[in-house]
């Protein structure tokens, strides 16, 4: 097992000792390494034990074991292999021939060891060296891939008891990037992310992908990971391989005993000569490195293993396994297995059953389940029934907003013999893949063709117009959306089927969206009130609550918006389309962030991103990354800020108006927080050139103007022209707010900008008055309010009003501390305490003089106040300024130090000369 090529040297007794300094650090295994080190430390303390490193091929077991044995040798343990021992003499006695210990016995790939080696190891365990303190403690350091070998499972349980069972799963993307660079692969971040996802973080698979030079776009088609894992799967024991195949075919979260029972029956049928299968618990325990689940539920966590196992299952065996699972499951899981087990000739009875269940789920508002049932009904049907059910399934998939369902059905588009229906399906596919212009073109090619009303059946015409309205709303073309709604009403269609009744509710929502997009806010709210009553108990009810919350919030009805969001959050767990939930939660996170509920906003945005990764659906991602980018910048988390800002800059994948508006404001906001005001102006300039700015003005989203004006005023040494431009934009902004005073302005009110402009011009008295008014106007937005307190404190300093400045700066400090806005909190504290330590070094007389200077007193006035000569005052001033690190009286006059640390002002009582002791 050991040889000189591995970095060690043999001593005269044949025992291998390895220098710890030669160890190559394994990347990405800090927590696992810590467990191995604890096992070594435990052995040094006189306790025998097992350190069990388990994982699949490529997970890095042997590399970590190599590092661990080197560290063991460096710590003073005698490192041995089984080959170094002579079992016939007795294992304990054989160990002692190599010294007094303590010992580290290394067994790499125990699952491949010979029967003799396993017997020797079992002998050592049975001799009680590991079950009680011994004169020469032994650490068994072993590695193993999934196996149900009794000795391996026994050692795994022993190591778990002492906390030294180490399961090696995937490493993080950042760690993988380091590992790839260590092996000479310089990949960009996008490719690293694709390799990491494809390899599930498995270092071995990732290195194979990198060595093959697979590009990002080819990752999904690459078979490298499957070819790497295949030999490992083929070497598995029959019972374990069968169990893995069952789990690979089981798309739900099965109980362990159900999957194990199906595996046992399949194994008996295929291999009647085998001995009785092992216990279900041992099967689950053996596959632990690639499983996840709670309690008795287990599922494959590694998609590469699922694909590899499925690729090796013969068709007849696949059908048998699905039938066995169908007998042991219920509901949708059972139907999935029945569908997969159906013959190539179809099953009309099964198709009818699935269709009935699909329509039930549709009535219950569970659109994703309905779409899956109806798709399965199509799959088991043949002839005209298959074509009819394909149309039903595609409409339901569209209602469920399931892009991947649409893509799956696209392979069956040939079933649609009607060219109009083919166009409708292709337009839907274009919409769900974000190609709005193509979707519009396809729909117009049919709807605007000469004689369209004659050659398109009225119900199909109605459905196409609903899709066109959806496209126009996503593109923020309110006028086109309203035109489509008007045309829909002229058709006079009364929905009769369950699917069309749902489409009717979708149409009602579209009408309200079109109203809101054109700025008709109050009527939108009234229509939503009516719709929520009519749609009670449906999935659209929760979606409408999220929508009404947004309308309320951007109309300035904050309390009503929060109430709707609370109700929507309750409904989200019952009936709502997942894509609608992602969209609604993302916008909720943005609202919460603006209202100062940063912790809630961060958790919700992270939840949306987690849901999107699971569903591969982009809805809600843009707004969520916008929230997390702002939070990261505000919390000074540079790594997270770079990650989310990069996503917003290069990977944003939405055409919807509100998410894009959120992205723009987040980019400008983060630039402002980073003091990159030129970049903020560039972001806003690009926004101004887009049609999105027109939409935002119509809806009432005018808060971005505050970011633009503030960026102009905060430029380094802004020119007179820039200041004049800021003043002009401020007048426009002020007029807009005067017309709609209730609109939320999370980034600043005109009053605050007026104060900033006054301060820029040196009129601090006017700035103080305007800042005080602006603070009251920012009550709903804590972060903005804290910034105003800070600015007001600075203005008070400039006016020499230090007590008032203290009050404002402390208010800002408290809010920033509550929000966790680290950079701004530091700035406020610095302004309050920048020279506090130096101020403490002044003599009492110097403090008195410093206080009077802070009030704007001249030397003559100070000498009269303190009953000392003017020369004495000049002498103290010349001494105290260097002590405070200041160069002028004005700097002291505006200093935070005097305001935060000053003593009480000198009194002028008759016969009393304050501070005389310091002369």
N, C-alpha and C positions, 0 to 999 in steps of 0.2 A: 504494500500500500504506500509506503514512504520510499522515496529515493532522493539522491542528491540533486537531481534536476529540479526538484520542487523547492529548493532553497534551504535545505537543511544539511546537517553533517552527522555522520555516525560516530559515536564514541567507541572506545575499545570493547564495550560490552554489547555493541550492536543496537543500543537504544538511540533513537533519534532525538536530538535537541535542536530547537529552532530559535534563532534570535528574533525577539519581538520587533526589533528595529527593521527587520527585513520584511515585515508584514505589509501587504498591499491593502490599503483601506478599501473596504467594499462600500460603494456609493449607495446611499439611500436606505441603509439598514441600521440606523442609529438605535432605534428602540429594540430591534432584534439583537443587535450586538450587545446592548446593555444586559439582556437576559443571559446571554452566553457568559458575559463577564461576571454576573452574579453567581452563576453556576461554578465558575472557577474559584471565586472568592469563598463560596460555601465549602468547596473541597479543601482549600487552604485552612479553613477553620476546623477541619477534622470531620466533615460530614460527606459520606459517599452519596452519589446521586446520578441522575441522567439528564443530559441536555439533548433534547430531541429536535432536530432541524427538519421540518417537513415542508414540502412544496412540490410543484409539478416541474417537469423538465424546463430548464431555462430560467428558473426563478432565482438561482444563485445559491443553492444549498451548499454545494461543494466549495464555492468561493468563500462563503462565510465560515464554513467549517475549517478551511485552510487558515484563515485569519485567526479563528478562535484557538486552533491548536498551537499556532505560533505565540499567541498571547499566553497560553497555558504554559508553554515551555519557558517563556520569559519570566513568568511568575514563579517558577521553581518546580512545576509539576514534571514528572517523568512521562514523556509522551511515547506511547506504544501503539502498535496495531495488533490485531488478532494473530497475524502471521508471526509476530515476535514471541508468541506464547506457545507452550506445549501442554495442551489440555489434559493429556494422560497423567501428568504429574499432579493435577489439581490446579485450578485457575489461580487460586490465592497463592499457592506455593510458587507457581510459575511467575506471577507478578514479582514476588519477592526476590527472584533471581536477578532482577534488573535494578535492584536498589531498594531503599526503605520507603520510597514514596514521598509524598502522595503521588498518585498515578492519574494520567489522562489517557484513557483507552479510546482511540478514534476508529470508528466504523463508518466508512463512507458507502452510501447506497446499500443500506442493510437489506432492502427488498430484493437485491440481486446477489446477496451473499450465498455461499454454499450451505448445504444442510449441516456440514461439519462445523462451519464457522458459527452458525446460529446455535448449534448445540453447545459449543464452547461458551458462547455468551450467556446462554440460558443457565449453564452450570455456574458461571460467576454470580449471576443474580440469585440463584437458589442457595448458594453458599452463604447468603445473608450479608455479604459485604455491603450491599446497598440498602439494607433494611434496618441496620443499626450501626452505631458508631464503631469504627474499626481502628486498629492501630495504624494502618496504612490506608487512608480513604482513597476511593476510586471514583473518578468522574468518567462516565461513559458518554462520549461525544459522538453522536451518530446522526446520519442523514438518511432520509427515505422519501421516496415518491409514494403516491397512494397505493396501499396494499392492505389486505385483510389478514396477513400473516399473524398468527396468534402472538408470537413473541414481540413483533413490532407494535401491535396494539397494546400489549402489556406495558412495554417501555414507554409508549406514548402516554398511557394513564399515569405511570409513575412520575414522569416529568411534569405532567399537568398538576399533580398534587403539590409539587414544590415550586410551581410557577416558572419552570424552565422549558416548557414546551413552546417552541418557536415556529410559528406558521408564516411562511414567506409568500406573500401575495404581491401584487403589483407595486411598483415604486411610483412616485409622483412625476409629473411632466418635467418639472424643474430638475429633479434628480436624474431623470432619463436623459435630459439634454446634456448634463455634465458627463454622464456615462458614455454617451455617443461621442462627445468631444475627446474623452480619454482614449477612445478607440479610433480616433482620426476621422470621425464623421462630422463635418461642419454643415448642419442643416439649419434652414431658417425656422422661425418659430411655428409657422403654419404647418410645415412638414413634420416637425417634431410632434405637434399636437395630433396630427393624423396618425403617425406611427404609434404614439402612445395609446390612442384610442383603439387602434386595430390590434395592438399587442396586449391590451388590457394591463399595461404597465409591466408585462413580463420582460425582463431584461434580455433573455435569450431570443425570444421572438422578435423583439425590437431590433436587436443587432442584426438578425437575419434580414429583416426588412431594409435596414439601412445599407447593409452590404450589397443587397440586390439593386440598390439605387431606385427603389420604387417611388414614384412621384405622388404627390398628394391626391391628384385626381384618379390615380390608379389603385389607391389603397383598398377601396371597396371590392375591386375585382381580384385582388391579389390572393393567391392560394398558398403563399409562403408560410403563413402561420399554421394552416392546416397540415401542410406537408411536414412541418417541424414537430407538430404534436402527434401525428399519426403513428409513428413507431412506438411511442409511449403508450398509446391507447391499445395498440395491437398486442403489447406485452402484458397488459393487465390480466389479472385473474378473471376467469369467465363470469363469476358472480358480480365482481366489481364493474366489469365492462358492461354487463347487461343492465345493472343499476344505473350506470352513467347514460346508457342509451335511453332508458325509460325517462330519466330526468331531461334529456335533450329533447325528447318529443313532447314532454309535458309543458305546455305554455303557461299553466297556472301555478299557484303555490300549493303543491301537494303536501299532504302529511307524509312523513317519512315511512310510516308503516304501509301506506297505500302504494307508494312507489316501490318499496321493497317487496311487497307481496306480488305485484305485477312482475317484477324482475324474477322472483323465485319461480313463478309459474312458467314464464317464458323460458327460463333456463332448464327447467325440468322437461319441457316439450322438446327443446333443441338438444339437450345433453342428458338423457336419462341415466347415463353411466356415472355421472358425477355424484360425489357425496352430498350429504344434506347441506344446503346453503347456510351461510353464516347469518348471524343475528342482524336485524335492521340497524340497530344502534352502531354496530361495527362498520356497516356499509357507510353510514352517514359520517362516522368518525374518520374513516379512511379517506373519504373525498372532501374532508373539511377544508383543504386549501383552495378549492374551487367552488365551494358552496356558500350560500348565504341563506338566512332565514331566522325566524323566531320560534322558540318552542319546538313543536313537532313539525313545523312547516320548513321545507327545504326547497331550494331552487338553484340552478346553475348560475353563478355570477359572472362567468367568463364566456363571452359569446364565441370566442375562437374554439373553445372546447365543445360548445353546442354544435357548431357547424362541422367540426371534425367528426364528432360522433354520428351526426345525422348522415354525413356523406358516406359512411362505411356501413350503414344499415341496408341490407337487401330489401327489395320491395315487399316480398312476402312476409319477412320478419317485421318490417315496419307496420304493415297492416295488422299483424298479430298483436304487436305491442299496443297499437291504438285501440284495438278491440278490448284488450285486457284493462286498459286505463278507462275506457268508456264504461265498463261494468262497475268500476269503483269510484266514479265521479258523478256529479249531478250538474244540472243547469248548463251554463255556457261552456264550462270545461268539458262536460260529457258530449255536448254537440260538436265541439271542435274535433274530438277524437272520432266520433261517428262520421263526420265529414271526411276526415283524413283516411278513414278505413273503408270508405265506400268504394265500390268497384268502378272501373273506367266507363261502364255502361250507364252509370247514374243510378239514382234511387228515387223514384217519384214520391213514394210515401215519406221519405226523409225530407225531401224538398218541401212538401206541404207542411210537415211538422215545423221545420225551420221558419217558414214564412209566417205561420201563425204566431210563433214566439217572437219573431221580429216585429210584427205589427203590435203585439202586446207591449213590447219594450218601447215602441214608438209612442203609443198612447200614454205610457207611464213617464215619458220625457227622457228616457235613457237612450239617446240617439246613437251613441257609439255602439252600444250593445245591439240595438236594432239594426244598424248598418252591418255589423258582423254576421248576425243571423241571416239577413237577406242576402248577403254575399255568399254565405255558405249554401243557402237555398239555390242560388244560381249555379254554384259549383257542382251540385249533385243532380242538376236538371239537364235535360237534353232537348234539342229541337226548339219549337216556338216558345215553350215554357222558359227555356234558358234565356232567350232574347228578352222576353217580357220581364223576367226577374233581374236581368242585368240592368234594365232601365230603372226599375224600382230601387235596386241596390245603389246605383249611382246617385240617384236623387237623395237617398237617405245619407249616403256618405257625404254629400255636399252639405246637407242640413247639419250633420255632425261636425262639419269643418275639419275633416280628416284628410290632409293632403296625401298621406301614404296610402290611404284607402283608394283615393282617386287614381294614384299611380298604379296600384295593383290591378284595378279594373281596366286600366287603359289597354292591357294586353288582350282584353276581350272586346275591343271596340268593333271588331269585324262582325259581331252579332247584331249590331245596329244597322239594319239595311236602309233605313230612312236617312238620306243625306243631311236633313235638317237636324235630326237627333245627333248625328255624328258631329256636326258643327257645335251644337250645344255642349256636348261632352268635351270636345277639344277646347272650347272657350272656358269651361269650368277648370280643366287641367291647367290652362295658361294662368287663370286667376290664382289658383292654389299654389302655383310655383312662382308667383310674384310678377308675372308678365302681363301687366294691366293693359298696356297698349295693344298687345296681341289679342287678348281677350276681347277688348272693345272692337278691334278690327273684325274678328270672326263673327261677333254678334251683329255688327252693322251690316256685314255682307249678306246676312239673311233678312234682318229686320228692316233694312233700308233699301232692299232690292225692289225693283218695280213689280207691283202685284204681290207684295209680301203677304198681304192680308188674305189672298186667295189660296196660295199654295202652302201656307203654314196653318196647321190645325190650331184652333183658338186656345186650347189648353197649353199646347207647346209654346205658342206665342206668349202666353201669360208667363210661363216659366222662364222663357228666355229674357223677357223684360225684367223679371225679378233679379236674374243674374246680372243684367246690364246695370240695374240700379245699384247692386252691390259693388260692381266695378267702379262706377262713378263716385260712390261715397268713399271708397278706399282711395281714390285719386283726388279727393277733396274738390270735385267739380260739382258744386251744389246746384248750379243751374241745370246741368245735364241730368243730375239725379232727380230733380223735381220734374223735368220733362218726362223722364221714364215713368215716374209715379203717376203723372197725369194720364199718360198713355195706358198704363195698367188699369186705371179706374174706368177708362172709356170702354175697355173690353167687357166689363161687367161680369167677370167670372165669379161664381160662387163655389168655393172649394167643397168637394164632397168626400174624397178619399182621405184617409188619415194623413198621408204624406202631404197632400195639398192643403189640408187644414193647418199643418205646421208651416208650410210655405206662406199661407195667408197671414199668420202671426209674424213671420219674418218680414213680409211686405209692410205690415203696420209699423214695425220697428224702423224699416227703411224710410218710411214717410217722415217719421219723427227725426231721424238722423238728418234727412235732407232739410227739414225746417231749421234744425239747430245749426247745420253747416252754413245756412244763409243768414244767421244772426237772429232768427225769430225765437228768442230764448223763452219768454213767458208762455207763449203758446206751446212750445215744446214740452215744458213742464206740465201744463194742463193735459196735453195729450198723453204724456207718460202716466199721469195719475189715472186716467181712464183705462189705459192699456193694462196697468198693473192689476186692476180689478178684474178685467176680462181674462187675463192670462194667469190667474191664480192657479197654482198647482202644476204649472208647466215649467219646462226648462227656461223658456223665454222670460219668465217672471224674474229669476235671479239676474239674468243678463240685463234686463230693463232696470233693475235696482242699481246695478253698477253704473249704467248709463245715466240714470237720473241723478245719481250722486255726483257724477262729473258735471252735469249741466248745472246742478245746484251750486257746486263749488265755484265754477267759473262765472256764475252769476252773482256771487258774493253771499250766498246763503250757506255759510259754513256749517252751522248747527244741523240744518236739514241734510246736508251732504254727509256728515258723519253718521247721522241716524240711518241713512240709506246704506252706507258702507257696512255698518254693523249688521243690518238685516241681510245684506247680500252675503256677508261672511257666514252667517248661519245657514243660508240656503245653499251655499256652495257645496256643502257636504251631502246634499240630497239630490237636487236636480239642477244641473247646469252643464252645458257643453264645455268640455275641458278647455278648448281654445278660448271660449268666452271667459272662463274663469281666469286663465292666464292673463288675458287682456285686461280684465277688470281689476285683478290683484295688482298688476303692474302700475296701472293708473292710480290705484289706491296708495301704493307705496310712494308715488310722486307727491300726492297730496299730503300724505303724512310727513314726508321730508320737509315740505314747505311750511307745515304747521309746527315744526320743531319736534316731531315724534320720531327722532332719528333711529332709535333702536328698533321700533316697530317697522319702520320703512326698510331698514337694512334686512331684517329677518324676512319680510315679505318679498323683497326683491330677490333675495337668495333662493327663496322657495319657488318663485316663478322660474328662475334659471334652472333649478333642479328639475322642475316639471317639464320644462322645454327639452332638457337633455334626454329625459326618459321618453318623451313623445315625439322627438325630432320635429317639433312644431315651433316656428319662429315667433308666434304671437306673444307679445309682452316682453320679448327680450330687449328691444331697444330702450323702452322706458326703464326697465330694471337695471340695465347697465348704466343708464344715465344717473339713476339714483345712487348706485354703488360708486360710480366715479366721483360724484360730488361728496359723498360721505367719506371716501378714502382721502380725498384732498383735504377736507375739513379736519380729518383726524391725523393728518400727516403720515398716512400709510403709503409711502412712495411706491412700493411694489404693486399693491392693489390698484392704486391710482393709475399707474402705467398700463396695467392689464386692461382695466375697463375703458380708459381713454383710448387705448389702441383699438379696442373693439368698436368703439363709437366712430373712430376715424376711418377705419378700413373695412370693417366687417358688418356694419349695420345693414340689415336685410329686411327693410319694411318700406312700403310705399304709403302707408296710412299717415294721415296728416298729424294727428295728435302725438303719436310716438316720435315723428320726425321733428315736431316743434320741441318736444322734450329733449331730444338729442341736441338740437341747436342751442337751447338755453343752458343745458348742462355743459356743453363745450365752452360757451362764453363765460359761464359762472366759474368753472374750474380755472379758466385762463385768468379771470379776475383774482381768484384766490391765490394763484401762483404769481401774481403781479406781472403777468404778461399781457398788458392791456392792448398792445398792438395785435396780438393773436385774437383777442376777444373781438376787436373791431373787424378783423378779417372774417371771422365766423359770421358776424352779423351782416357784413356786406354781402356775403354769399347768400344768406337768408333773404336779404332785401331783393336780390335779383331773381329769386324763385317765386313761383306762384303761391307757395306756402305762406308768404307774408300777407298776401291779399286775403287768403282764407282766415289767417289768424286775426286780422283786423275785423273781419265780418263777424267772427264768433265772439270777439271781445278779449282775445288773448293779447294784451298790449303790454304786459309786464316786461317783455324783452327790451323795451325802449329805455327802461331804467339802467339796464346793463350797458347799453350803448352810450348813453350820456355820461355815466360814471366812468366808463373806460376812456372817453375823451378827456375828462377832467383829471384823470389819474395818470395820463401820459407823462413821462419824464420831461419836465420843462415844456409844457404845452404852449404852442404859439398862440398869439392873439386870435388868429383865424380859427384855431381849434376851439378856443374858449367861446368865441362868437358862435361857432357852429353848435356847440353844446347848448348855448343859450337859446338858439333858434329851435333846436329839437325839443328843448324843455317847454317852450311855449306850445308847440304842437301837442306834446304829451299832456300838458296841463289842461288843454281844451278837451282832449279826449276823456280824461278822468272827470272833468267837470260835467260832461254829458252823462257819464255812467259812474257815479261816485262809489257804487257798491262793488265794483269789479275787484277781485283779489290782486294785490300788487306785491308778491312775495319778494321781489328784488329791489323794491324801493318806491316810495311815493314821490310825486313832483315836489312836495314840500321839502323832503330830504335832499333832493337834488338842488333845489333852490338854496338850501343852506350850504351845500358843498360848493356851489358856484360863488356864493358870497365869501366863503372862506378863501377860495382861490383868488378872489379879488382883494383880499386883505380886510374885508369888512366883518370882523369877528363878532361884533355886537349883533348884526343882522343874522349871522350864522347861528348864534346862540338861540335867538328867538325862533328861527325856522326849525332848528333841530329839536327844540322842546315840543313844538307842534307835531313834528314828524314822528316822534316817539309814540305819541298817543295813537297816531294813524297806523302804526306798525304792530299794534297789540297782538294780532293773530299770528305774527311771524317772528318767533323768538330770535332767530339768528340775525335777521335784519334789525330788529330792535336793539340787540346787543351792539351791533356795529354803530348804530346811531348814538347809543350811550357813550361809546368810545369816542366818536367824533365830537360829541358835545363836550366831553371832558377835555379834549384837546383845545376846543374853542375857548372854554373857560380858562384854561391855562394861559392862552394867548392874551386873554383879558386880565390876567393877574388874579382871577377869582379861584384860589386854590381849594378852598373848602368845597365849593360847588363842583370843581373838577374832581376832587376825591369822590364825592357822592356818585357822580356819573361813571367814573372809571370802575368803581367797586361794583356798581350795578352791572356793567358790561362783564366784569370778571366773573360774577356769579352765574350769569346766563351762559357764557362760554364754557365755564366749568361743568355746568349741568349738561350741555350738549356734547362736551368732549371735543370742542373745536380747539385743538392743541396749539396751532401756530398763533391764532388770535389771542388765546388765553395767555400765551407767553409774552406777546406784545404788550398786552394790558399790564401784566405783572411787571414787566420791564419798565414801563412808563411810570408805574407807581413806586417801584423800589429800585430804580436803576442806580441811585447813589445813596441808598439807605445806610449801607455800612460805612461809607465815608462820612456821612452826616453825623454818625455817632462819635466820630473822632474829634468833632469840634468842641472847643471849650464852651462853658455856659455863656460867656459874653459873645463869642462868635456865633452861637446859635441865635442869640437875641438879635444881633445885627443881621444875620441871614434872614430871619423872619421878617424884619422890617424892610429889607431889600425886596423880599418877595411881595410886599405890599406896594412896591413902586416908590418907596421913600428915597429921597436924595440923601447924600452924606450930611448936608447941613441939617435936614429934618431929623435924621437919626441922632446926630450929636445933641440936638435940642431935646429929643425925647429921652435920651439916656443920660443927659447931664454930663457929657464928656466932650472933649475937644474934637474938632473936625479932623485933626491929624491923627488922633487916636482911632477914630472910625476908619480913616484911610488905611492905617496900619493893620487893623483887624481884617478889613476887606482884602488887602493884599495877601494876608495869611490864609484866609478861609477859602478863597477861590481855588488855589492849587490843591488844597486838601480835598475839595469836592471834584477835582478834575475838570474845572471849568475855566474858561478864558475871559468871560465877560459877565457884567452885572445882569444883562438881559437873559443870558442863559440860566442864571440862577433864578431870575424872576419867573421864568416859565418852567422851572424844574419841578419834577414830581417829588423830588426828595424833600423839599421844604414842606410841601403840602401833606406828605404822608408821615413825616417824622417830626414836624415842628413842635416846639413847646408852646405853652400858652403865651399870648402876646404880652409884652412888658406893660405893666401898669404905670400910670403917671400920678400916683398919690403923693400929696405934699410930704416932703421930708423923707421920701424913699427913693433910693437910686438903685434900680434893679441891675443885677449882674455886676455890681461893683467889685465883687471878689475876683472877677476875672481880669481886672486891670493890672 
